[in-house]
Amino acid sequence: MTHSYDGTIRFWDVDTGQQLRTIYGHSTIIKSIAFSPDGEKIASGSGDGTVLLWKISSTQRPEDVNGDGVVNIQDLVVVANAFGEAEPDINGDGVVNIQDLVIVAQAFGE
């Protein structure tokens, strides 16, 4: 797992170097990350003054872009704010666009 200046948290396979997952939520640099004692949650603190709690799941749906375990309006906002960028590209076409937004909206409540 690494943190970055863009407010994302990225998980990596240390054996292969392959990126496994990215979670979105902070708006600026992440300054601290800590795992819960049971290893099922992490807390992240950001330069934007927020602390977010994340449930870590190997079965996270791609539509759950902020990694909180539910697909809702917060995921939709993350995707909408990333229009034209490369991530979080839900459908794999290389750019965040209206198609990604529709996929997230369709997953509400599932």
PDB file as gemmi writes it, atoms N, CA and C in Angstrom:
CRYST1    1.000    1.000    1.000  90.00  90.00  90.00 P 1                      
ATOM      1  N   MET A   1       0.848  -1.166   0.000  1.00  0.00           N  
ATOM      2  CA  MET A   1       0.000   0.000   0.000  1.00  0.00           C  
ATOM      3  C   MET A   1       0.893   1.228   0.000  1.00  0.00           C  
ATOM      4  N   THR A   2       0.545   2.209  -0.812  1.00  0.00           N  
ATOM      5  CA  THR A   2       1.259   3.480  -0.791  1.00  0.00           C  
ATOM      6  C   THR A   2       0.243   4.598  -0.748  1.00  0.00           C  
ATOM      7  N   HIS A   3       0.701   5.766  -0.409  1.00  0.00           N  
ATOM      8  CA  HIS A   3      -0.154   6.945  -0.477  1.00  0.00           C  
ATOM      9  C   HIS A   3       0.502   7.928  -1.430  1.00  0.00           C  
ATOM     10  N   SER A   4      -0.278   8.877  -1.898  1.00  0.00           N  
ATOM     11  CA  SER A   4       0.248   9.769  -2.924  1.00  0.00           C  
ATOM     12  C   SER A   4      -0.212  11.195  -2.693  1.00  0.00           C  
ATOM     13  N   TYR A   5       0.329  12.084  -3.470  1.00  0.00           N  
ATOM     14  CA  TYR A   5      -0.007  13.495  -3.358  1.00  0.00           C  
ATOM     15  C   TYR A   5      -1.378  13.822  -3.926  1.00  0.00           C  
ATOM     16  N   ASP A   6      -1.983  12.906  -4.674  1.00  0.00           N  
ATOM     17  CA  ASP A   6      -3.282  13.187  -5.293  1.00  0.00           C  
ATOM     18  C   ASP A   6      -4.465  12.758  -4.432  1.00  0.00           C  
ATOM     19  N   GLY A   7      -4.226  12.359  -3.185  1.00  0.00           N  
ATOM     20  CA  GLY A   7      -5.314  11.994  -2.291  1.00  0.00           C  
ATOM     21  C   GLY A   7      -5.792  10.562  -2.428  1.00  0.00           C  
ATOM     22  N   THR A   8      -5.072   9.737  -3.178  1.00  0.00           N  
ATOM     23  CA  THR A   8      -5.462   8.340  -3.336  1.00  0.00           C  
ATOM     24  C   THR A   8      -4.603   7.444  -2.451  1.00  0.00           C  
ATOM     25  N   ILE A   9      -5.137   6.265  -2.172  1.00  0.00           N  
ATOM     26  CA  ILE A   9      -4.385   5.217  -1.493  1.00  0.00           C  
ATOM     27  C   ILE A   9      -4.312   4.064  -2.471  1.00  0.00           C  
ATOM     28  N   ARG A  10      -3.114   3.576  -2.720  1.00  0.00           N  
ATOM     29  CA  ARG A  10      -2.913   2.509  -3.707  1.00  0.00           C  
ATOM     30  C   ARG A  10      -2.345   1.267  -3.035  1.00  0.00           C  
ATOM     31  N   PHE A  11      -2.897   0.125  -3.401  1.00  0.00           N  
ATOM     32  CA  PHE A  11      -2.440  -1.160  -2.884  1.00  0.00           C  
ATOM     33  C   PHE A  11      -1.676  -1.879  -3.987  1.00  0.00           C  
ATOM     34  N   TRP A  12      -0.548  -2.509  -3.625  1.00  0.00           N  
ATOM     35  CA  TRP A  12       0.335  -3.156  -4.589  1.00  0.00           C  
ATOM     36  C   TRP A  12       0.631  -4.585  -4.160  1.00  0.00           C  
ATOM     37  N   ASP A  13       0.840  -5.441  -5.129  1.00  0.00           N  
ATOM     38  CA  ASP A  13       1.345  -6.780  -4.882  1.00  0.00           C  
ATOM     39  C   ASP A  13       2.861  -6.663  -4.806  1.00  0.00           C  
ATOM     40  N   VAL A  14       3.430  -6.919  -3.652  1.00  0.00           N  
ATOM     41  CA  VAL A  14       4.871  -6.703  -3.481  1.00  0.00           C  
ATOM     42  C   VAL A  14       5.710  -7.700  -4.272  1.00  0.00           C  
ATOM     43  N   ASP A  15       5.161  -8.854  -4.583  1.00  0.00           N  
ATOM     44  CA  ASP A  15       5.911  -9.844  -5.349  1.00  0.00           C  
ATOM     45  C   ASP A  15       5.995  -9.492  -6.829  1.00  0.00           C  
ATOM     46  N   THR A  16       4.895  -8.990  -7.396  1.00  0.00           N  
ATOM     47  CA  THR A  16       4.854  -8.718  -8.833  1.00  0.00           C  
ATOM     48  C   THR A  16       5.018  -7.247  -9.184  1.00  0.00           C  
ATOM     49  N   GLY A  17       4.804  -6.365  -8.197  1.00  0.00           N  
ATOM     50  CA  GLY A  17       4.841  -4.932  -8.477  1.00  0.00           C  
ATOM     51  C   GLY A  17       3.579  -4.422  -9.140  1.00  0.00           C  
ATOM     52  N   GLN A  18       2.567  -5.281  -9.252  1.00  0.00           N  
ATOM     53  CA  GLN A  18       1.310  -4.900  -9.897  1.00  0.00           C  
ATOM     54  C   GLN A  18       0.415  -4.127  -8.921  1.00  0.00           C  
ATOM     55  N   GLN A  19      -0.173  -3.033  -9.421  1.00  0.00           N  
ATOM     56  CA  GLN A  19      -1.121  -2.288  -8.613  1.00  0.00           C  
ATOM     57  C   GLN A  19      -2.418  -3.076  -8.538  1.00  0.00           C  
ATOM     58  N   LEU A  20      -2.919  -3.275  -7.325  1.00  0.00           N  
ATOM     59  CA  LEU A  20      -4.116  -4.078  -7.115  1.00  0.00           C  
ATOM     60  C   LEU A  20      -5.382  -3.248  -7.021  1.00  0.00           C  
ATOM     61  N   ARG A  21      -5.272  -2.077  -6.420  1.00  0.00           N  
ATOM     62  CA  ARG A  21      -6.478  -1.320  -6.115  1.00  0.00           C  
ATOM     63  C   ARG A  21      -6.110   0.115  -5.770  1.00  0.00           C  
ATOM     64  N   THR A  22      -7.014   1.026  -6.062  1.00  0.00           N  
ATOM     65  CA  THR A  22      -6.869   2.422  -5.670  1.00  0.00           C  
ATOM     66  C   THR A  22      -8.157   2.852  -5.007  1.00  0.00           C  
ATOM     67  N   ILE A  23      -8.046   3.539  -3.889  1.00  0.00           N  
ATOM     68  CA  ILE A  23      -9.243   4.109  -3.273  1.00  0.00           C  
ATOM     69  C   ILE A  23      -9.106   5.628  -3.245  1.00  0.00           C  
ATOM     70  N   TYR A  24     -10.231   6.279  -3.432  1.00  0.00           N  
ATOM     71  CA  TYR A  24     -10.300   7.724  -3.591  1.00  0.00           C  
ATOM     72  C   TYR A  24     -11.140   8.322  -2.474  1.00  0.00           C  
ATOM     73  N   GLY A  25     -10.814   9.529  -2.060  1.00  0.00           N  
ATOM     74  CA  GLY A  25     -11.639  10.170  -1.051  1.00  0.00           C  
ATOM     75  C   GLY A  25     -11.081  11.491  -0.561  1.00  0.00           C  
ATOM     76  N   HIS A  26      -9.780  11.559  -0.365  1.00  0.00           N  
ATOM     77  CA  HIS A  26      -9.185  12.808   0.096  1.00  0.00           C  
ATOM     78  C   HIS A  26      -8.946  13.748  -1.084  1.00  0.00           C  
ATOM     79  N   SER A  27      -8.872  15.029  -0.783  1.00  0.00           N  
ATOM     80  CA  SER A  27      -8.662  16.006  -1.855  1.00  0.00           C  
ATOM     81  C   SER A  27      -7.211  16.468  -1.955  1.00  0.00           C  
ATOM     82  N   THR A  28      -6.392  16.125  -0.968  1.00  0.00           N  
ATOM     83  CA  THR A  28      -4.978  16.523  -0.998  1.00  0.00           C  
ATOM     84  C   THR A  28      -4.112  15.380  -0.472  1.00  0.00           C  
ATOM     85  N   ILE A  29      -2.845  15.667  -0.294  1.00  0.00           N  
ATOM     86  CA  ILE A  29      -1.863  14.674   0.153  1.00  0.00           C  
ATOM     87  C   ILE A  29      -2.338  13.936   1.403  1.00  0.00           C  
ATOM     88  N   ILE A  30      -2.081  12.642   1.411  1.00  0.00           N  
ATOM     89  CA  ILE A  30      -2.373  11.823   2.578  1.00  0.00           C  
ATOM     90  C   ILE A  30      -1.115  11.794   3.430  1.00  0.00           C  
ATOM     91  N   LYS A  31      -1.261  12.189   4.693  1.00  0.00           N  
ATOM     92  CA  LYS A  31      -0.097  12.315   5.569  1.00  0.00           C  
ATOM     93  C   LYS A  31       0.104  11.117   6.482  1.00  0.00           C  
ATOM     94  N   SER A  32      -0.963  10.341   6.711  1.00  0.00           N  
ATOM     95  CA  SER A  32      -0.793   9.183   7.587  1.00  0.00           C  
ATOM     96  C   SER A  32      -1.814   8.101   7.245  1.00  0.00           C  
ATOM     97  N   ILE A  33      -1.399   6.856   7.462  1.00  0.00           N  
ATOM     98  CA  ILE A  33      -2.257   5.692   7.230  1.00  0.00           C  
ATOM     99  C   ILE A  33      -1.976   4.699   8.353  1.00  0.00           C  
ATOM    100  N   ALA A  34      -3.045   4.104   8.905  1.00  0.00           N  
ATOM    101  CA  ALA A  34      -2.870   3.092   9.944  1.00  0.00           C  
ATOM    102  C   ALA A  34      -3.916   2.002   9.781  1.00  0.00           C  
ATOM    103  N   PHE A  35      -3.496   0.752   9.967  1.00  0.00           N  
ATOM    104  CA  PHE A  35      -4.412  -0.383   9.939  1.00  0.00           C  
ATOM    105  C   PHE A  35      -5.032  -0.581  11.315  1.00  0.00           C  
ATOM    106  N   SER A  36      -6.274  -1.064  11.332  1.00  0.00           N  
ATOM    107  CA  SER A  36      -6.903  -1.450  12.592  1.00  0.00           C  
ATOM    108  C   SER A  36      -6.237  -2.735  13.081  1.00  0.00           C  
ATOM    109  N   PRO A  37      -6.353  -3.047  14.379  1.00  0.00           N  
ATOM    110  CA  PRO A  37      -5.723  -4.267  14.900  1.00  0.00           C  
ATOM    111  C   PRO A  37      -6.181  -5.546  14.193  1.00  0.00           C  
ATOM    112  N   ASP A  38      -7.425  -5.581  13.702  1.00  0.00           N  
ATOM    113  CA  ASP A  38      -7.915  -6.787  13.023  1.00  0.00           C  
ATOM    114  C   ASP A  38      -7.565  -6.813  11.544  1.00  0.00           C  
ATOM    115  N   GLY A  39      -6.950  -5.730  11.020  1.00  0.00           N  
ATOM    116  CA  GLY A  39      -6.531  -5.673   9.627  1.00  0.00           C  
ATOM    117  C   GLY A  39      -7.650  -5.485   8.630  1.00  0.00           C  
ATOM    118  N   GLU A  40      -8.867  -5.218   9.098  1.00  0.00           N  
ATOM    119  CA  GLU A  40     -10.017  -5.089   8.207  1.00  0.00           C  
ATOM    120  C   GLU A  40     -10.355  -3.646   7.854  1.00  0.00           C  
ATOM    121  N   LYS A  41      -9.706  -2.683   8.500  1.00  0.00           N  
ATOM    122  CA  LYS A  41      -9.980  -1.275   8.234  1.00  0.00           C  
ATOM    123  C   LYS A  41      -8.658  -0.513   8.235  1.00  0.00           C  
ATOM    124  N   ILE A  42      -8.670   0.621   7.547  1.00  0.00           N  
ATOM    125  CA  ILE A  42      -7.547   1.544   7.673  1.00  0.00           C  
ATOM    126  C   ILE A  42      -8.111   2.931   7.942  1.00  0.00           C  
ATOM    127  N   ALA A  43      -7.307   3.739   8.582  1.00  0.00           N  
ATOM    128  CA  ALA A  43      -7.626   5.146   8.794  1.00  0.00           C  
ATOM    129  C   ALA A  43      -6.579   5.950   8.028  1.00  0.00           C  
ATOM    130  N   SER A  44      -7.029   7.000   7.360  1.00  0.00           N  
ATOM    131  CA  SER A  44      -6.095   7.857   6.634  1.00  0.00           C  
ATOM    132  C   SER A  44      -6.340   9.305   7.021  1.00  0.00           C  
ATOM    133  N   GLY A  45      -5.245  10.006   7.238  1.00  0.00           N  
ATOM    134  CA  GLY A  45      -5.313  11.423   7.570  1.00  0.00           C  
ATOM    135  C   GLY A  45      -4.697  12.236   6.449  1.00  0.00           C  
ATOM    136  N   SER A  46      -5.353  13.343   6.101  1.00  0.00           N  
ATOM    137  CA  SER A  46      -4.936  14.116   4.939  1.00  0.00           C  
ATOM    138  C   SER A  46      -4.609  15.555   5.304  1.00  0.00           C  
ATOM    139  N   GLY A  47      -3.872  16.181   4.419  1.00  0.00           N  
ATOM    140  CA  GLY A  47      -3.576  17.600   4.548  1.00  0.00           C  
ATOM    141  C   GLY A  47      -4.809  18.479   4.453  1.00  0.00           C  
ATOM    142  N   ASP A  48      -5.931  17.897   3.988  1.00  0.00           N  
ATOM    143  CA  ASP A  48      -7.170  18.671   3.917  1.00  0.00           C  
ATOM    144  C   ASP A  48      -7.879  18.727   5.270  1.00  0.00           C  
ATOM    145  N   GLY A  49      -7.255  18.119   6.312  1.00  0.00           N  
ATOM    146  CA  GLY A  49      -7.811  18.180   7.657  1.00  0.00           C  
ATOM    147  C   GLY A  49      -8.812  17.082   7.976  1.00  0.00           C  
ATOM    148  N   THR A  50      -8.980  16.113   7.079  1.00  0.00           N  
ATOM    149  CA  THR A  50      -9.938  15.046   7.327  1.00  0.00           C  
ATOM    150  C   THR A  50      -9.234  13.755   7.707  1.00  0.00           C  
ATOM    151  N   VAL A  51      -9.963  12.925   8.432  1.00  0.00           N  
ATOM    152  CA  VAL A  51      -9.553  11.555   8.719  1.00  0.00           C  
ATOM    153  C   VAL A  51     -10.677  10.674   8.193  1.00  0.00           C  
ATOM    154  N   LEU A  52     -10.338   9.727   7.330  1.00  0.00           N  
ATOM    155  CA  LEU A  52     -11.337   8.832   6.760  1.00  0.00           C  
ATOM    156  C   LEU A  52     -11.053   7.407   7.202  1.00  0.00           C  
ATOM    157  N   LEU A  53     -12.121   6.644   7.434  1.00  0.00           N  
ATOM    158  CA  LEU A  53     -12.015   5.235   7.776  1.00  0.00           C  
ATOM    159  C   LEU A  53     -12.465   4.427   6.574  1.00  0.00           C  
ATOM    160  N   TRP A  54     -11.721   3.378   6.258  1.00  0.00           N  
ATOM    161  CA  TRP A  54     -11.982   2.559   5.075  1.00  0.00           C  
ATOM    162  C   TRP A  54     -12.110   1.101   5.482  1.00  0.00           C  
ATOM    163  N   LYS A  55     -13.140   0.432   4.991  1.00  0.00           N  
ATOM    164  CA  LYS A  55     -13.256  -1.005   5.178  1.00  0.00           C  
ATOM    165  C   LYS A  55     -12.505  -1.656   4.025  1.00  0.00           C  
ATOM    166  N   ILE A  56     -11.548  -2.510   4.351  1.00  0.00           N  
ATOM    167  CA  ILE A  56     -10.727  -3.157   3.332  1.00  0.00           C  
ATOM    168  C   ILE A  56     -11.356  -4.495   2.993  1.00  0.00           C  
ATOM    169  N   SER A  57     -11.634  -4.689   1.716  1.00  0.00           N  
ATOM    170  CA  SER A  57     -12.269  -5.921   1.271  1.00  0.00           C  
ATOM    171  C   SER A  57     -11.643  -6.371  -0.036  1.00  0.00           C  
ATOM    172  N   SER A  58     -11.355  -7.647  -0.133  1.00  0.00           N  
ATOM    173  CA  SER A  58     -10.810  -8.172  -1.384  1.00  0.00           C  
ATOM    174  C   SER A  58     -11.890  -8.307  -2.446  1.00  0.00           C  
ATOM    175  N   THR A  59     -13.140  -8.119  -2.048  1.00  0.00           N  
ATOM    176  CA  THR A  59     -14.248  -8.255  -2.996  1.00  0.00           C  
ATOM    177  C   THR A  59     -14.859  -6.907  -3.351  1.00  0.00           C  
ATOM    178  N   GLN A  60     -14.104  -5.844  -3.201  1.00  0.00           N  
ATOM    179  CA  GLN A  60     -14.620  -4.511  -3.498  1.00  0.00           C  
ATOM    180  C   GLN A  60     -15.063  -4.413  -4.944  1.00  0.00           C  
ATOM    181  N   ARG A  61     -16.243  -3.870  -5.150  1.00  0.00           N  
ATOM    182  CA  ARG A  61     -16.768  -3.660  -6.495  1.00  0.00           C  
ATOM    183  C   ARG A  61     -16.064  -2.471  -7.142  1.00  0.00           C  
ATOM    184  N   PRO A  62     -15.826  -2.520  -8.446  1.00  0.00           N  
ATOM    185  CA  PRO A  62     -15.165  -1.388  -9.107  1.00  0.00           C  
ATOM    186  C   PRO A  62     -15.971  -0.095  -9.019  1.00  0.00           C  
ATOM    187  N   GLU A  63     -17.299  -0.214  -8.899  1.00  0.00           N  
ATOM    188  CA  GLU A  63     -18.152   0.973  -8.794  1.00  0.00           C  
ATOM    189  C   GLU A  63     -17.996   1.671  -7.440  1.00  0.00           C  
ATOM    190  N   ASP A  64     -17.484   0.961  -6.450  1.00  0.00           N  
ATOM    191  CA  ASP A  64     -17.254   1.530  -5.120  1.00  0.00           C  
ATOM    192  C   ASP A  64     -15.891   2.219  -5.128  1.00  0.00           C  
ATOM    193  N   VAL A  65     -15.810   3.340  -5.834  1.00  0.00           N  
ATOM    194  CA  VAL A  65     -14.518   3.973  -6.082  1.00  0.00           C  
ATOM    195  C   VAL A  65     -13.867   4.552  -4.834  1.00  0.00           C  
ATOM    196  N   ASN A  66     -14.642   4.869  -3.810  1.00  0.00           N  
ATOM    197  CA  ASN A  66     -14.019   5.390  -2.595  1.00  0.00           C  
ATOM    198  C   ASN A  66     -13.769   4.308  -1.561  1.00  0.00           C  
ATOM    199  N   GLY A  67     -14.119   3.056  -1.869  1.00  0.00           N  
ATOM    200  CA  GLY A  67     -13.755   1.929  -1.035  1.00  0.00           C  
ATOM    201  C   GLY A  67     -14.433   1.841   0.309  1.00  0.00           C  
ATOM    202  N   ASP A  68     -15.609   2.464   0.452  1.00  0.00           N  
ATOM    203  CA  ASP A  68     -16.275   2.432   1.753  1.00  0.00           C  
ATOM    204  C   ASP A  68     -17.264   1.278   1.912  1.00  0.00           C  
ATOM    205  N   GLY A  69     -17.332   0.393   0.924  1.00  0.00           N  
ATOM    206  CA  GLY A  69     -18.178  -0.786   1.030  1.00  0.00           C  
ATOM    207  C   GLY A  69     -19.583  -0.627   0.498  1.00  0.00           C  
ATOM    208  N   VAL A  70     -19.925   0.545  -0.008  1.00  0.00           N  
ATOM    209  CA  VAL A  70     -21.261   0.785  -0.558  1.00  0.00           C  
ATOM    210  C   VAL A  70     -21.145   1.701  -1.774  1.00  0.00           C  
ATOM    211  N   VAL A  71     -21.964   1.444  -2.782  1.00  0.00           N  
ATOM    212  CA  VAL A  71     -21.984   2.305  -3.962  1.00  0.00           C  
ATOM    213  C   VAL A  71     -23.096   3.329  -3.742  1.00  0.00           C  
ATOM    214  N   ASN A  72     -22.708   4.604  -3.687  1.00  0.00           N  
ATOM    215  CA  ASN A  72     -23.682   5.655  -3.405  1.00  0.00           C  
ATOM    216  C   ASN A  72     -23.259   6.974  -4.057  1.00  0.00           C  
ATOM    217  N   ILE A  73     -23.896   8.051  -3.649  1.00  0.00           N  
ATOM    218  CA  ILE A  73     -23.664   9.364  -4.259  1.00  0.00           C  
ATOM    219  C   ILE A  73     -22.211   9.811  -4.099  1.00  0.00           C  
ATOM    220  N   GLN A  74     -21.542   9.380  -3.046  1.00  0.00           N  
ATOM    221  CA  GLN A  74     -20.140   9.766  -2.856  1.00  0.00           C  
ATOM    222  C   GLN A  74     -19.260   9.208  -3.973  1.00  0.00           C  
ATOM    223  N   ASP A  75     -19.546   7.989  -4.402  1.00  0.00           N  
ATOM    224  CA  ASP A  75     -18.800   7.406  -5.517  1.00  0.00           C  
ATOM    225  C   ASP A  75     -19.084   8.166  -6.806  1.00  0.00           C  
ATOM    226  N   LEU A  76     -20.335   8.552  -6.986  1.00  0.00           N  
ATOM    227  CA  LEU A  76     -20.734   9.308  -8.169  1.00  0.00           C  
ATOM    228  C   LEU A  76     -19.995  10.647  -8.229  1.00  0.00           C  
ATOM    229  N   VAL A  77     -19.856  11.300  -7.089  1.00  0.00           N  
ATOM    230  CA  VAL A  77     -19.154  12.589  -7.030  1.00  0.00           C  
ATOM    231  C   VAL A  77     -17.678  12.419  -7.382  1.00  0.00           C  
ATOM    232  N   VAL A  78     -17.043  11.354  -6.875  1.00  0.00           N  
ATOM    233  CA  VAL A  78     -15.630  11.109  -7.192  1.00  0.00           C  
ATOM    234  C   VAL A  78     -15.451  10.953  -8.700  1.00  0.00           C  
ATOM    235  N   VAL A  79     -16.327  10.165  -9.319  1.00  0.00           N  
ATOM    236  CA  VAL A  79     -16.238   9.944 -10.763  1.00  0.00           C  
ATOM    237  C   VAL A  79     -16.507  11.247 -11.520  1.00  0.00           C  
ATOM    238  N   ALA A  80     -17.524  11.979 -11.130  1.00  0.00           N  
ATOM    239  CA  ALA A  80     -17.859  13.236 -11.810  1.00  0.00           C  
ATOM    240  C   ALA A  80     -16.708  14.237 -11.722  1.00  0.00           C  
ATOM    241  N   ASN A  81     -16.034  14.277 -10.588  1.00  0.00           N  
ATOM    242  CA  ASN A  81     -14.907  15.203 -10.412  1.00  0.00           C  
ATOM    243  C   ASN A  81     -13.676  14.808 -11.207  1.00  0.00           C  
ATOM    244  N   ALA A  82     -13.650  13.566 -11.701  1.00  0.00           N  
ATOM    245  CA  ALA A  82     -12.486  13.070 -12.432  1.00  0.00           C  
ATOM    246  C   ALA A  82     -12.709  13.028 -13.946  1.00  0.00           C  
ATOM    247  N   PHE A  83     -13.775  13.639 -14.450  1.00  0.00           N  
ATOM    248  CA  PHE A  83     -14.041  13.622 -15.896  1.00  0.00           C  
ATOM    249  C   PHE A  83     -12.798  14.039 -16.676  1.00  0.00           C  
ATOM    250  N   GLY A  84     -12.477  13.258 -17.710  1.00  0.00           N  
ATOM    251  CA  GLY A  84     -11.341  13.556 -18.572  1.00  0.00           C  
ATOM    252  C   GLY A  84     -10.021  13.003 -18.080  1.00  0.00           C  
ATOM    253  N   GLU A  85      -9.982  12.493 -16.865  1.00  0.00           N  
ATOM    254  CA  GLU A  85      -8.746  11.936 -16.313  1.00  0.00           C  
ATOM    255  C   GLU A  85      -8.676  10.435 -16.605  1.00  0.00           C  
ATOM    256  N   ALA A  86      -7.585   9.814 -16.223  1.00  0.00           N  
ATOM    257  CA  ALA A  86      -7.395   8.382 -16.479  1.00  0.00           C  
ATOM    258  C   ALA A  86      -7.996   7.499 -15.389  1.00  0.00           C  
ATOM    259  N   GLU A  87      -8.151   8.004 -14.187  1.00  0.00           N  
ATOM    260  CA  GLU A  87      -8.668   7.225 -13.051  1.00  0.00           C  
ATOM    261  C   GLU A  87      -9.700   8.050 -12.300  1.00  0.00           C  
ATOM    262  N   PRO A  88     -10.738   7.442 -11.759  1.00  0.00           N  
ATOM    263  CA  PRO A  88     -11.094   6.031 -11.738  1.00  0.00           C  
ATOM    264  C   PRO A  88     -11.905   5.638 -12.979  1.00  0.00           C  
ATOM    265  N   ASP A  89     -11.269   4.994 -13.897  1.00  0.00           N  
ATOM    266  CA  ASP A  89     -11.905   4.554 -15.145  1.00  0.00           C  
ATOM    267  C   ASP A  89     -12.617   3.227 -14.892  1.00  0.00           C  
ATOM    268  N   ILE A  90     -13.911   3.254 -14.719  1.00  0.00           N  
ATOM    269  CA  ILE A  90     -14.680   2.074 -14.324  1.00  0.00           C  
ATOM    270  C   ILE A  90     -14.788   1.057 -15.464  1.00  0.00           C  
ATOM    271  N   ASN A  91     -15.020   1.529 -16.686  1.00  0.00           N  
ATOM    272  CA  ASN A  91     -15.251   0.593 -17.798  1.00  0.00           C  
ATOM    273  C   ASN A  91     -13.982   0.233 -18.578  1.00  0.00           C  
ATOM    274  N   GLY A  92     -12.849   0.770 -18.205  1.00  0.00           N  
ATOM    275  CA  GLY A  92     -11.587   0.369 -18.807  1.00  0.00           C  
ATOM    276  C   GLY A  92     -11.293   0.934 -20.185  1.00  0.00           C  
ATOM    277  N   ASP A  93     -11.963   2.028 -20.562  1.00  0.00           N  
ATOM    278  CA  ASP A  93     -11.703   2.599 -21.888  1.00  0.00           C  
ATOM    279  C   ASP A  93     -10.600   3.662 -21.877  1.00  0.00           C  
ATOM    280  N   GLY A  94      -9.975   3.871 -20.717  1.00  0.00           N  
ATOM    281  CA  GLY A  94      -8.825   4.763 -20.641  1.00  0.00           C  
ATOM    282  C   GLY A  94      -9.116   6.177 -20.207  1.00  0.00           C  
ATOM    283  N   VAL A  95     -10.393   6.527 -20.042  1.00  0.00           N  
ATOM    284  CA  VAL A  95     -10.739   7.884 -19.634  1.00  0.00           C  
ATOM    285  C   VAL A  95     -12.021   7.855 -18.802  1.00  0.00           C  
ATOM    286  N   VAL A  96     -12.095   8.743 -17.821  1.00  0.00           N  
ATOM    287  CA  VAL A  96     -13.306   8.870 -17.017  1.00  0.00           C  
ATOM    288  C   VAL A  96     -14.284   9.740 -17.797  1.00  0.00           C  
ATOM    289  N   ASN A  97     -15.463   9.184 -18.073  1.00  0.00           N  
ATOM    290  CA  ASN A  97     -16.468   9.897 -18.863  1.00  0.00           C  
ATOM    291  C   ASN A  97     -17.873   9.538 -18.402  1.00  0.00           C  
ATOM    292  N   ILE A  98     -18.863   9.959 -19.160  1.00  0.00           N  
ATOM    293  CA  ILE A  98     -20.264   9.741 -18.787  1.00  0.00           C  
ATOM    294  C   ILE A  98     -20.594   8.259 -18.663  1.00  0.00           C  
ATOM    295  N   GLN A  99     -19.935   7.424 -19.430  1.00  0.00           N  
ATOM    296  CA  GLN A  99     -20.194   5.985 -19.329  1.00  0.00           C  
ATOM    297  C   GLN A  99     -19.822   5.456 -17.952  1.00  0.00           C  
ATOM    298  N   ASP A 100     -18.727   5.924 -17.402  1.00  0.00           N  
ATOM    299  CA  ASP A 100     -18.336   5.517 -16.051  1.00  0.00           C  
ATOM    300  C   ASP A 100     -19.356   6.010 -15.025  1.00  0.00           C  
ATOM    301  N   LEU A 101     -19.817   7.226 -15.218  1.00  0.00           N  
ATOM    302  CA  LEU A 101     -20.818   7.799 -14.316  1.00  0.00           C  
ATOM    303  C   LEU A 101     -22.097   6.968 -14.328  1.00  0.00           C  
ATOM    304  N   VAL A 102     -22.530   6.551 -15.499  1.00  0.00           N  
ATOM    305  CA  VAL A 102     -23.748   5.738 -15.629  1.00  0.00           C  
ATOM    306  C   VAL A 102     -23.563   4.383 -14.950  1.00  0.00           C  
ATOM    307  N   ILE A 103     -22.406   3.778 -15.103  1.00  0.00           N  
ATOM    308  CA  ILE A 103     -22.142   2.472 -14.474  1.00  0.00           C  
ATOM    309  C   ILE A 103     -22.248   2.592 -12.956  1.00  0.00           C  
ATOM    310  N   VAL A 104     -21.672   3.634 -12.391  1.00  0.00           N  
ATOM    311  CA  VAL A 104     -21.754   3.827 -10.938  1.00  0.00           C  
ATOM    312  C   VAL A 104     -23.186   4.088 -10.515  1.00  0.00           C  
ATOM    313  N   ALA A 105     -23.899   4.929 -11.251  1.00  0.00           N  
ATOM    314  CA  ALA A 105     -25.295   5.227 -10.910  1.00  0.00           C  
ATOM    315  C   ALA A 105     -26.163   3.973 -10.949  1.00  0.00           C  
ATOM    316  N   GLN A 106     -25.935   3.106 -11.898  1.00  0.00           N  
ATOM    317  CA  GLN A 106     -26.711   1.878 -12.022  1.00  0.00           C  
ATOM    318  C   GLN A 106     -26.447   0.911 -10.875  1.00  0.00           C  
ATOM    319  N   ALA A 107     -25.302   1.050 -10.234  1.00  0.00           N  
ATOM    320  CA  ALA A 107     -24.936   0.131  -9.142  1.00  0.00           C  
ATOM    321  C   ALA A 107     -25.435   0.590  -7.785  1.00  0.00           C  
ATOM    322  N   PHE A 108     -26.097   1.736  -7.703  1.00  0.00           N  
ATOM    323  CA  PHE A 108     -26.637   2.212  -6.429  1.00  0.00           C  
ATOM    324  C   PHE A 108     -27.502   1.140  -5.795  1.00  0.00           C  
ATOM    325  N   GLY A 109     -27.276   0.910  -4.513  1.00  0.00           N  
ATOM    326  CA  GLY A 109     -28.129   0.002  -3.758  1.00  0.00           C  
ATOM    327  C   GLY A 109     -27.840  -1.474  -3.935  1.00  0.00           C  
ATOM    328  N   GLU A 110     -26.897  -1.835  -4.776  1.00  0.00           N  
ATOM    329  CA  GLU A 110     -26.589  -3.259  -4.980  1.00  0.00           C  
ATOM    330  C   GLU A 110     -25.605  -3.742  -3.932  1.00  0.00           C  
TER     331      GLU A 110                                                      
END                                                                             
